[in-house]
Amino acid sequence: MKKNILFAVVFTAGSMMGVALADQMQAKKVSDLADANLKIGFVDSFEAMRNCEPGIKAGKELEAQRDTLSKAIKEDEQKYTQAVNEYKSKSATMSEAARDKEQQKIVKMERDLKAKVEESEESLKLSMQRTTEKLAKDIEQGIVNVAKETDLDAIVDKMTGRVVYAKDKLDFTSHTIKQMNKQYAQKVAQNKDEKGNVRVAAKDAKAPSAA
């Protein structure tokens, strides 16, 4: 379960790429795709990262870092608890100055402990981020290599719906740009016609009626 937590942050963004590709394919003329015999593959990126050797090694390294940080925090917690218990047992017989000094010491220990916990969490979080980013990049390159070796037209990530790889023939960016320009030109022309009609109507309204 710890491995699942470590790698659950992978691929939490980018799913819109698959939707965008689907929208672009719909904008493409059917006749242009008539001769296409598309071969689409799917990959579970989460499972690939978790079970590949680099992923297993990275998981063990992160787990070791977590254990080291947890051990250091636990030791400081024990010291803090011991100091609090000793103060409680002796405070009744201590002078006011001694109590103040001991209280300041305990407050500082508590503050330092909280800071250490926050720093440890941030350090582990940063390590996880760096590790998963590198693994994600390596996994993506592996997917591209598989696609080329097996002559697939596209590969989709089952976890995110993201298109990880697609051949150039499936790129409809230029068609989308042309379509957007066409729609824009039509809208501009429509606005001009509407403004012209408004001016004519206003002119007719101002014209004096025949006696």
N, C-alpha and C positions, 0 to 999 in steps of 0.2 A: 504494500500500500504506500510505503514511503517513496518508492520509485514513481508511482503514479502521481504523487504530490509534486515530486521534483520536476516531472516532465509535463504536467498538466498545463503549464504556461505556454507551451509550444503552439504556434499557429493560432493565436487568438484573434488575428486580424487578417484581412486580405480576401475574405470570402466573396466580396463584391466582384472580384475579377471574373469568377465563373458566371455570375449573372450578366456582367457586361458583355462577355463573349456570346452568351445565348442571345442577348438583345441584338448584337451585331449580326449574328447569323440569320436572324429573322429578317433583318433589313436587306440581306443579300438576295438577289433574284434566284428563284428556284432553278431556273435554267442553268445558272452558273454552277450549281451544285449537282446537277443531274449526273455528271460523270464521276462523282466522288463516291468512293467506297471506303468510308472512314473507319479506322480501327482505333477504338477508344479503350484505354486501360484505366484501372483504378488502383489507388494505393492508400493504405492506412498509415499515414505518416507517424501517428502516435505509436502504433505497434512497431513500426520499423525503427524508430528512435530508441524505443525501450528494449528491443531484443537484439539489435545489432551490437557487435563487439565494442565499437567506440561508445555507444550509448550505455552499455553495461559498465564499462570502465569509468565513464564520467559519473554514473550514478554512485558507484562505490567511492569515488573521490569526494563527491559532495556529502555523502553519508559520513565519511571519515571527518570532514571539516565540521559538520554539524555536531558530531560526537565530541570533538575537541573543544568546541565553543561551549557546548552544554556542560562538559566536565568543569571547565574553568568557572562558569557561572555558578554551578552547584557548590564549588569550594568556597566562593565568596559568600554565597547564601548561608552556608554553615558558619562561617566566621561572623557574619552579621547576627545570626540567631544566637550564637554563643555570647556575643558582646551584649545583646539585649538582655539575655537571661542573667548574666553576671551583674549587670547594672541593677536589675530588679531585686536581686538577692542582697545587694550591698547598699542600695540607695538610702535605706533607712538609717544607716550608721555613718553615712558620708557627710562631709561638710557641704555647705551650699556651693562653695567654689568648686569642690571636687565633683559634685553632681552636675553643675553647669558644664564643666570640662568634659565629663563623660557623655552628656547629652549631645554636645556639639560633635563629639567623635562618632556617636551612633548616627546622627543626622547625616554626617559626611559619608559614612559607610553606605547608608541607604541611598543617597544621591549617586554615589559612585557605582553602586550595584545596578541601579536603574539605567544609568548611562551605558554601562557595559552590556546590558541586555539589548538595548537599542542598537548599539554599535555592532553587536554580534548578529542580530537579525538583519541589519543592513548589509553586513559583509556577506552573509550567506545568500541573501537575495541577489546581490550583485554577482556573486559567483554562479548562481543558478542562471541568471540572465545571460551572462557571457557564455556559459557552457551550452545552453539551449540554442543561442543564436548561432554558434559555431556548428552545432549538430544539425540545425535546420538547414544551414547553408550546404553542409556536406551531403545531407539526405537529398536535398533538391538536385545537387549535381549528380548524385547517384541515380535519381529518377530520370534525369535527362539522358544519362548514358544508357539506361535500360531501354528508354523509348527509341533511341537511335539504333541500338543493337537489335531490337525486335521489330523495327520499322513501324512503330505506332504513330498515328497522326496526332494523338493527344493523350495526356494522362491527367486524371482528376483526383484530387485528394478527397477520400471518402469522409474524412473527419471535418473538413471545412467547406467542401464543395468548390474549392479553389482549383483553377486550371494551372497545374504546375508546369506543364509542357504542352506546346502546340506548334505544329508546323506552320511555316509562313503562309501556306495556302488557306489557313483558317483565320488569318488576321484580316479583319474587315474594318480596320481603322480608317483607311482611305475612303471606303464606301460610306462609312458613317459621316465623315467630314463632308463629302459631297451632298449627302442627304440633308445634313444640318444647314449647309449653305443654300440648298434648294428651298428648304422650308423658310429660311430667313428671307430670301428674295421674295417668296410668295407673300409673306407677312408684310414686308415693306410695300409691295405693290398694292396689297389690300388696304393698308393704311392710307396710301395716297388716294385711292379711289374713294374711300370713305370721307376724307377731308375735302375732296373735290365736290362730292355730292352735298356736303354740308354748306360749302360756299355758294353753290348754285341755289340751294333752298333758301339761304339767307337773302340772296339777291332778289329772288322772286318775291319774298315776303315784303321787302322794302319798296318794290315797284308800285307806283300809284295805279289804282284801278281806273278803268275807262269810265268817263262820265256818261 
